[in-house]
Amino acid sequence: MTLSTALSSALSGLKAGGRAADVVSSNLANATTDGYAPRALELSPERLGGVSVQGVTRAVEEGLVSESRLSQARFSRAETLSSFAADMERAIGNPTEASSLSAHATRFEASLVEAASRPDVTVRLEAAVDEAQALAGKLGGITDAIQNARTRADAGIERAVETVNATLSRLEKLDARIVRAGHGGGQTATLEDHRDRALDQLAEFLPLRRVPRENGAIALYSRGGATLLDGKAATLGFSPVNVVTPHMTVQNGQLSGLTINDEPIRVSGDDHPIAGGRLGALFELRDEQAVSAQAGVDAIARDLIQRFQTPGLDPTRAPGDAGLFTDSDQSFSPADETGLAGRIAVNPAVVPEKGGAAWRLRDGINAAVPGPAGDAGLLRNLEAALGASQSLTSGGLGVVARSAADHMAALASDIGQTRLRMDRDMSHAAAQREELYDLRARKGVDSDAEMQKLLLIEQAYGANVRMIQTLDEMMQTLLRI
């Protein structure tokens, strides 16, 4: 080795040491920066001695990052559905609560018993009418809660689609900059950090599958196979509505589905293209979970109406006439059950505020004049109809025969069990997400290891400086000879 070669090697070592110190200082400065991937200097030996800096690489375990993003999508879905189940449980109420559906049914039944014990007391008859109205109002309130949840979900879908489109557009631009920087020999690590942060944000809404492309670019697909980014970002389309009502569905065209690049995609079932994240969960909530909940409450309302439309129960009621409970003051038609719980009302014939009279609860819905004040026969029939064991003709509570109050308690229990199941799913997803996030954090910048690297860099730097000083002394000695 000549003196000039040795000098060149030492200078290359100094240059590499300087770059290495820059990398370590950047790692230490960003030790707590979210989404920052540790940098490492890539070196290679030169043919004639010395060292060459090839570039700076990012230390990322793609498998761990991918699982972490999938766990975020699973958590977002579970959180969305668990929140809806909790809302429904609050709307229906725990049977032990005074404001619950079951409590309203119990009070109505008790009011009929009290009225039957003294059918001549108008106050008791009016109290029974009031409790009937309160029960109908509770069913209407539950319907409002369900449809408000669907309306919020529809608005949430709009916001999610806007966020996904904006993020995909940003990813398209970042990919283009990474490719250009790579072609120009520039560093892409910072751009890749920004891209990873954008992917983390996108993972809340959609479970992602990332595929590497040439020159550092990537392609993105949903776990269900929809293409989200491959050179050009996809555009999701959705049209929100102001208010969702029980009859509105995607199937009848009154609610919007989802499009990708103007092509409609399926948003129902377990394996649709966007299943697994918050966006898919919002569609599931609006079009499946809430619709099922409404069907259950409608079945309760139908059962309540039909109990008091039983032929022969009230001699004054002709076939086809409404009973004590009505569908918006009209007789109920089985062909129009959807949303019934929001329309159920007490027959105006017994409501004083609507021009009726409470004594018709005792004497018959269509009675023209009051009958014997002491006749409690019809009141006892109404009480018996409410407590009779019969199965529901619709809804998802099965065919078990129960009283009206027991059907309502079964509905509350079903919703409670659903909420518990959703909470378990969310807790499991949250634990998995946190564990994977902790693993990612541990794979981040290790401050102790970086300080050790810095000591080695300092030693190597000092050695190269000493080498240059020695070579200088040797050259000075040769010049003096």
C-alpha positions as CSV (number, residue, x, y, z in Angstrom):
1,M,0.0,0.0,0.0
2,T,1.4,3.4,-1.0
3,L,1.2,6.4,1.3
4,S,-1.4,8.1,-1.1
5,T,-3.6,4.9,-0.9
6,A,-3.3,4.8,2.8
7,L,-4.2,8.5,3.0
8,S,-7.2,8.0,0.7
9,S,-8.4,5.1,2.9
10,A,-8.2,7.2,6.0
11,L,-10.0,10.1,4.4
12,S,-12.8,7.7,3.3
13,G,-13.0,6.5,6.9
14,L,-13.4,10.1,8.1
15,K,-16.1,10.7,5.5
16,A,-18.0,7.5,6.5
17,G,-17.6,8.4,10.2
18,G,-19.2,11.8,9.6
19,R,-22.1,10.2,7.8
20,A,-22.5,7.6,10.5
21,A,-22.5,10.3,13.2
22,D,-25.3,12.1,11.2
23,V,-27.4,8.9,11.1
24,V,-26.9,8.2,14.8
25,S,-27.8,11.8,15.7
26,S,-30.9,11.6,13.5
27,N,-32.0,8.4,15.2
28,L,-31.5,9.8,18.7
29,A,-33.3,13.0,17.8
30,N,-36.3,11.0,16.5
31,A,-36.4,8.4,19.3
32,T,-39.9,9.4,20.3
33,T,-41.2,10.4,16.8
34,D,-44.2,8.4,15.9
35,G,-43.7,6.4,12.7
36,Y,-39.9,7.0,12.5
37,A,-37.9,4.0,11.3
38,P,-34.3,3.7,12.6
39,R,-31.7,4.5,10.0
40,A,-28.5,2.5,9.4
41,L,-25.6,3.4,7.2
42,E,-24.9,1.0,4.4
43,L,-21.1,0.7,3.8
44,S,-19.0,-1.4,1.4
45,P,-15.2,-1.8,1.1
46,E,-13.4,-0.2,-1.8
47,R,-11.2,-2.3,-4.1
48,L,-8.1,-0.4,-3.4
49,G,-8.8,0.1,0.3
50,G,-11.0,2.4,2.3
51,V,-14.7,2.4,2.6
52,S,-17.6,3.6,0.4
53,V,-21.0,4.9,1.6
54,Q,-23.7,3.2,-0.4
55,G,-26.6,4.9,1.3
56,V,-28.9,5.0,4.3
57,T,-31.4,2.2,4.9
58,R,-34.5,2.0,7.1
59,A,-34.9,-0.8,9.7
60,V,-38.5,-2.0,9.3
61,E,-40.0,-5.4,9.9
62,E,-42.7,-5.4,7.3
63,G,-44.5,-8.5,8.6
64,L,-44.8,-6.9,12.1
65,V,-46.0,-3.6,10.6
66,S,-48.6,-5.3,8.4
67,E,-50.0,-7.3,11.4
68,S,-50.1,-4.1,13.4
69,R,-52.1,-2.4,10.8
70,L,-54.5,-5.3,10.5
71,S,-55.0,-5.2,14.3
72,Q,-55.9,-1.5,14.0
73,A,-58.5,-2.3,11.4
74,R,-59.9,-5.1,13.6
75,F,-60.1,-2.9,16.6
76,S,-61.8,-0.1,14.7
77,R,-64.5,-2.5,13.5
78,A,-65.0,-4.0,16.9
79,E,-65.1,-0.5,18.5
80,T,-67.7,0.7,16.1
81,L,-70.1,-2.3,16.5
82,S,-69.6,-2.4,20.3
83,S,-70.5,1.3,20.6
84,F,-73.8,0.6,18.7
85,A,-74.6,-2.4,20.9
86,A,-74.1,-0.3,24.0
87,D,-76.3,2.4,22.6
88,M,-79.1,-0.1,21.9
89,E,-78.7,-1.6,25.4
90,R,-79.2,1.9,26.9
91,A,-82.1,2.7,24.6
92,I,-84.0,-0.5,25.6
93,G,-82.8,-0.3,29.2
94,N,-82.0,-2.9,31.9
95,P,-85.2,-4.5,33.2
96,T,-84.2,-3.3,36.7
97,E,-84.3,0.3,35.5
98,A,-87.5,2.3,35.9
99,S,-87.1,3.7,32.3
100,S,-86.6,0.3,30.7
101,L,-89.0,-1.2,28.2
102,S,-89.7,-4.1,30.5
103,A,-90.5,-1.7,33.4
104,H,-92.9,0.1,31.2
105,A,-94.6,-3.2,30.3
106,T,-94.8,-4.2,34.0
107,R,-96.3,-0.9,35.0
108,F,-98.9,-1.1,32.2
109,E,-99.9,-4.6,33.3
110,A,-100.1,-3.4,36.9
111,S,-102.3,-0.5,35.9
112,L,-104.8,-2.9,34.2
113,V,-104.9,-4.9,37.4
114,E,-105.6,-1.8,39.5
115,A,-108.3,-0.6,37.0
116,A,-109.9,-4.0,37.1
117,S,-110.1,-3.9,40.9
118,R,-112.0,-0.7,40.8
119,P,-113.4,-0.2,37.2
120,D,-115.7,2.6,38.5
121,V,-112.7,4.9,39.3
122,T,-111.9,7.1,36.4
123,V,-108.5,8.0,37.7
124,R,-107.4,4.3,37.5
125,L,-108.7,4.0,34.0
126,E,-106.9,7.1,32.9
127,A,-103.7,5.9,34.7
128,A,-103.9,2.7,32.6
129,V,-104.3,4.8,29.4
130,D,-101.3,6.8,30.4
131,E,-99.1,3.7,31.0
132,A,-100.2,2.4,27.6
133,Q,-99.1,5.6,26.0
134,A,-95.8,5.5,27.9
135,L,-95.2,2.0,26.7
136,A,-95.9,3.0,23.1
137,G,-93.7,6.1,23.5
138,K,-90.8,3.9,24.8
139,L,-91.0,1.7,21.7
140,G,-91.0,4.9,19.6
141,G,-88.0,6.1,21.5
142,I,-86.1,2.9,20.8
143,T,-86.9,3.3,17.1
144,D,-85.6,6.8,17.2
145,A,-82.4,5.6,18.8
146,I,-81.9,2.9,16.1
147,Q,-82.6,5.3,13.2
148,N,-80.4,8.0,14.7
149,A,-77.6,5.4,14.9
150,R,-78.1,4.6,11.2
151,T,-78.1,8.3,10.4
152,R,-74.8,8.8,12.3
153,A,-73.4,5.7,10.5
154,D,-74.4,7.2,7.1
155,A,-72.6,10.4,8.0
156,G,-69.7,8.5,9.3
157,I,-69.4,6.6,6.0
158,E,-69.2,10.0,4.2
159,R,-66.4,11.2,6.5
160,A,-64.5,7.9,6.2
161,V,-64.7,8.0,2.4
162,E,-63.4,11.5,2.4
163,T,-60.5,10.6,4.7
164,V,-59.7,7.5,2.6
165,N,-59.7,9.4,-0.6
166,A,-57.5,12.1,0.8
167,T,-55.0,9.6,2.2
168,L,-54.9,7.6,-1.0
169,S,-54.2,10.8,-2.9
170,R,-51.4,11.7,-0.5
171,L,-49.9,8.2,-0.9
172,E,-50.0,8.5,-4.7
173,K,-48.0,11.7,-4.5
174,L,-45.5,10.3,-1.9
175,D,-45.0,7.3,-4.1
176,A,-44.2,9.5,-7.1
177,R,-41.7,11.5,-5.0
178,I,-40.0,8.4,-3.7
179,V,-39.6,7.0,-7.3
180,R,-38.2,10.4,-8.5
181,A,-35.8,10.6,-5.5
182,G,-34.6,7.1,-6.1
183,H,-33.9,7.8,-9.8
184,G,-31.9,10.9,-8.9
185,G,-29.8,9.1,-6.3
186,G,-31.4,11.0,-3.4
187,Q,-32.5,9.7,0.0
188,T,-36.0,8.4,0.4
189,A,-36.1,7.4,4.1
190,T,-38.0,10.5,5.2
191,L,-40.5,10.2,2.4
192,E,-41.0,6.5,3.4
193,D,-41.6,7.5,7.0
194,H,-44.4,9.9,5.8
195,R,-45.8,7.1,3.6
196,D,-45.9,4.7,6.6
197,R,-47.7,7.2,8.7
198,A,-50.3,7.6,6.0
199,L,-50.7,3.9,5.8
200,D,-51.2,3.7,9.6
201,Q,-54.0,6.3,9.3
202,L,-55.6,4.4,6.4
203,A,-55.5,1.1,8.3
204,E,-58.1,2.4,10.7
205,F,-60.7,2.3,7.9
206,L,-59.5,-0.6,5.7
207,P,-57.4,-3.7,6.3
208,L,-54.5,-3.3,3.9
209,R,-52.3,-5.6,1.9
210,R,-49.1,-3.9,0.7
211,V,-47.2,-5.1,-2.4
212,P,-43.8,-3.7,-3.3
213,R,-43.3,-2.3,-6.8
214,E,-40.2,-1.2,-8.7
215,N,-38.1,1.8,-7.5
216,G,-39.5,1.9,-4.0
217,A,-43.2,2.3,-5.1
218,I,-46.0,0.2,-3.6
219,A,-49.4,-1.1,-4.5
220,L,-52.2,-1.3,-2.0
221,Y,-55.1,-3.7,-1.9
222,S,-57.9,-4.2,0.6
223,R,-57.9,-7.6,2.3
224,G,-61.0,-8.3,0.3
225,G,-59.2,-7.7,-3.0
226,A,-60.1,-4.2,-4.0
227,T,-57.3,-2.2,-5.7
228,L,-56.7,1.0,-3.7
229,L,-53.4,2.2,-5.2
230,D,-51.2,0.9,-8.0
231,G,-49.5,3.9,-9.6
232,K,-52.7,5.8,-9.4
233,A,-55.0,6.1,-6.3
234,A,-58.5,4.7,-6.5
235,T,-61.5,7.0,-5.7
236,L,-64.2,5.9,-3.4
237,G,-67.7,7.2,-4.0
238,F,-70.7,7.6,-1.6
239,S,-73.8,9.7,-1.4
240,P,-75.1,10.5,2.1
241,V,-78.6,11.3,3.1
242,N,-79.8,13.7,5.7
243,V,-82.0,11.3,7.8
244,V,-82.3,7.5,7.7
245,T,-85.8,6.0,8.3
246,P,-86.7,2.3,8.8
247,H,-87.8,1.7,5.3
248,M,-84.6,3.0,3.7
249,T,-82.2,0.4,2.4
250,V,-79.5,-0.1,-0.2
251,Q,-81.7,-2.7,-1.9
252,N,-84.6,-0.3,-2.6
253,G,-82.2,2.4,-3.7
254,Q,-83.0,4.9,-0.9
255,L,-79.5,4.5,0.7
256,S,-76.2,4.7,-1.1
257,G,-73.8,1.8,-1.5
258,L,-70.0,2.3,-2.2
259,T,-68.2,2.7,-5.5
260,I,-64.5,2.4,-6.3
261,N,-63.6,4.3,-9.4
262,D,-67.4,4.5,-10.2
263,E,-67.9,0.8,-10.0
264,P,-70.3,-0.4,-7.4
265,I,-68.9,-2.9,-4.9
266,R,-70.6,-5.2,-2.4
267,V,-70.7,-3.9,1.2
268,S,-72.6,-6.8,2.9
269,G,-71.6,-10.2,4.2
270,D,-68.4,-11.3,5.8
271,D,-66.1,-11.2,2.8
272,H,-66.9,-8.1,0.9
273,P,-64.0,-6.0,-0.5
274,I,-63.9,-3.5,2.4
275,A,-64.7,-5.8,5.3
276,G,-62.7,-5.6,8.4
277,G,-62.2,-1.9,9.3
278,R,-64.2,1.1,10.4
279,L,-65.6,1.8,7.0
280,G,-67.0,-1.8,6.6
281,A,-68.3,-1.7,10.1
282,L,-70.3,1.5,9.5
283,F,-72.0,-0.2,6.5
284,E,-72.6,-3.3,8.7
285,L,-74.1,-1.1,11.4
286,R,-76.3,0.9,9.1
287,D,-77.5,-2.0,6.8
288,E,-77.4,-5.1,9.0
289,Q,-77.0,-4.6,12.8
290,A,-79.4,-1.7,13.1
291,V,-81.9,-3.2,10.7
292,S,-81.9,-6.4,12.7
293,A,-82.4,-4.4,15.9
294,Q,-85.3,-2.6,14.4
295,A,-86.9,-5.8,13.3
296,G,-86.7,-7.1,16.8
297,V,-88.4,-4.0,18.3
298,D,-91.0,-4.1,15.5
299,A,-91.8,-7.7,16.4
300,I,-92.5,-6.6,19.9
301,A,-94.7,-3.8,18.7
302,R,-96.6,-6.2,16.4
303,D,-97.1,-8.7,19.2
304,L,-98.4,-5.9,21.5
305,I,-100.9,-4.7,18.8
306,Q,-102.1,-8.2,17.9
307,R,-102.7,-9.2,21.5
308,F,-105.5,-6.5,21.7
309,Q,-106.8,-7.2,18.2
310,T,-107.7,-10.9,19.0
311,P,-111.2,-11.6,17.8
312,G,-113.8,-11.8,20.6
313,L,-111.6,-9.9,23.1
314,D,-113.6,-6.7,22.8
315,P,-117.2,-7.2,21.6
316,T,-117.5,-3.6,20.4
317,R,-114.7,-4.0,17.9
318,A,-115.7,-5.2,14.4
319,P,-113.3,-7.3,12.4
320,G,-110.5,-5.2,10.9
321,D,-110.9,-2.4,13.5
322,A,-108.0,-1.3,15.5
323,G,-107.6,-2.5,19.1
324,L,-106.1,-0.8,22.1
325,F,-102.8,-0.3,20.3
326,T,-102.8,1.0,16.7
327,D,-100.5,1.6,13.8
328,S,-100.6,5.4,13.7
329,D,-104.2,5.3,14.9
330,Q,-105.1,2.7,12.2
331,S,-105.5,-1.0,12.2
332,F,-102.2,-2.9,11.8
333,S,-101.4,-4.6,8.5
334,P,-98.8,-7.4,8.6
335,A,-97.6,-6.3,5.2
336,D,-96.3,-3.0,6.7
337,E,-94.3,-4.1,9.8
338,T,-91.0,-2.3,9.1
339,G,-90.8,0.7,11.4
340,L,-94.0,-0.3,13.3
341,A,-92.4,0.4,16.7
342,G,-92.0,4.0,15.7
343,R,-95.7,4.3,14.7
344,I,-97.4,2.3,17.4
345,A,-99.9,4.5,19.3
346,V,-102.8,4.1,21.7
347,N,-106.2,4.1,20.1
348,P,-107.5,7.7,20.2
349,A,-110.9,6.4,21.3
350,V,-109.5,6.0,24.9
351,V,-107.3,9.0,25.0
352,P,-109.0,12.1,26.5
353,E,-106.5,14.5,24.9
354,K,-107.5,13.2,21.5
355,G,-111.2,13.4,22.1
356,G,-111.6,9.9,23.4
357,A,-112.6,8.7,26.9
358,A,-110.8,6.4,29.3
359,W,-114.1,4.6,30.2
360,R,-113.9,2.9,26.8
361,L,-111.0,0.9,28.2
362,R,-113.6,-0.7,30.5
363,D,-116.6,-0.7,28.1
364,G,-115.1,-1.3,24.7
365,I,-113.1,0.7,22.1
366,N,-116.2,1.4,19.9
367,A,-118.7,1.8,22.8
368,A,-121.0,4.7,22.1
369,V,-122.0,5.3,25.8
370,P,-120.5,4.2,29.1
371,G,-121.6,0.8,30.4
372,P,-122.0,-0.5,33.9
373,A,-119.3,1.2,36.1
374,G,-118.7,-2.0,38.0
375,D,-118.1,-4.3,35.0
376,A,-114.4,-5.3,35.0
377,G,-114.8,-8.1,32.4
378,L,-113.1,-6.4,29.5
379,L,-110.3,-5.0,31.7
380,R,-109.6,-8.6,32.9
381,N,-109.6,-9.8,29.3
382,L,-107.0,-7.1,28.4
383,E,-104.9,-8.1,31.4
384,A,-105.1,-11.8,30.4
385,A,-104.2,-10.9,26.7
386,L,-101.1,-9.1,27.9
387,G,-100.0,-11.9,30.1
388,A,-100.9,-14.8,27.7
389,S,-98.0,-17.0,26.5
390,Q,-97.6,-16.8,22.7
391,S,-94.8,-16.8,20.3
392,L,-93.7,-13.9,18.1
393,T,-94.6,-14.1,14.4
394,S,-91.5,-12.2,13.3
395,G,-88.1,-10.9,14.6
396,G,-85.2,-12.9,15.7
397,L,-86.2,-14.0,19.2
398,G,-87.3,-17.4,18.2
399,V,-90.6,-19.2,18.6
400,V,-90.7,-19.5,22.4
401,A,-94.2,-18.6,23.8
402,R,-94.0,-15.9,26.3
403,S,-96.0,-13.0,27.8
404,A,-95.6,-9.6,26.3
405,A,-93.4,-8.5,29.3
406,D,-91.3,-11.6,28.9
407,H,-90.8,-11.0,25.2
408,M,-89.5,-7.5,26.1
409,A,-87.2,-8.9,28.7
410,A,-85.9,-11.4,26.2
411,L,-85.2,-8.6,23.7
412,A,-83.3,-6.7,26.4
413,S,-81.3,-9.9,27.2
414,D,-80.5,-10.5,23.6
415,I,-79.2,-7.0,23.2
416,G,-77.3,-7.3,26.4
417,Q,-75.6,-10.6,25.3
418,T,-74.8,-8.9,21.9
419,R,-73.2,-6.0,23.8
420,L,-71.1,-8.4,25.9
421,R,-69.9,-10.3,22.9
422,M,-69.0,-7.1,21.1
423,D,-67.2,-5.9,24.2
424,R,-65.2,-9.1,24.4
425,D,-64.3,-8.8,20.7
426,M,-63.2,-5.2,21.2
427,S,-61.1,-6.0,24.3
428,H,-59.4,-8.8,22.5
429,A,-58.7,-6.6,19.5
430,A,-57.5,-3.8,21.7
431,A,-55.1,-6.1,23.6
432,Q,-53.7,-7.5,20.3
433,R,-53.3,-4.0,18.9
434,E,-51.5,-2.7,21.9
435,E,-49.2,-5.7,22.0
436,L,-48.2,-5.2,18.3
437,Y,-47.8,-1.5,18.8
438,D,-45.4,-2.2,21.7
439,L,-43.5,-4.6,19.6
440,R,-43.2,-2.0,16.9
441,A,-42.0,0.5,19.5
442,R,-39.4,-1.9,20.8
443,K,-38.2,-2.3,17.2
444,G,-37.7,1.5,17.0
445,V,-34.8,3.5,18.1
446,D,-32.7,1.9,20.9
447,S,-31.1,4.9,22.5
448,D,-28.5,2.8,24.4
449,A,-27.5,0.9,21.2
450,E,-27.2,4.2,19.4
451,M,-24.9,5.7,22.1
452,Q,-22.7,2.6,21.8
453,K,-22.6,3.1,18.0
454,L,-21.6,6.7,18.7
455,L,-18.7,5.6,20.9
456,L,-17.5,3.2,18.2
457,I,-17.8,6.0,15.5
458,E,-15.7,8.3,17.8
459,Q,-13.1,5.7,18.2
460,A,-12.9,5.0,14.5
461,Y,-12.9,8.7,13.7
462,G,-10.0,9.1,16.1
463,A,-8.1,6.2,14.6
464,N,-8.5,7.7,11.1
465,V,-7.3,11.1,12.3
466,R,-4.3,9.4,13.9
467,M,-3.6,7.6,10.7
468,I,-3.6,10.8,8.7
469,Q,-1.3,12.5,11.3
470,T,1.1,9.5,11.1
471,L,1.1,9.6,7.3
472,D,1.8,13.3,7.4
473,E,4.7,12.8,9.7
474,M,6.1,10.0,7.4
475,M,5.7,12.3,4.4
476,Q,7.5,15.2,6.2
477,T,10.3,12.8,7.1
478,L,10.7,11.7,3.5
479,L,10.7,15.3,2.3
480,R,13.5,16.1,4.8
481,I,15.7,13.3,3.5
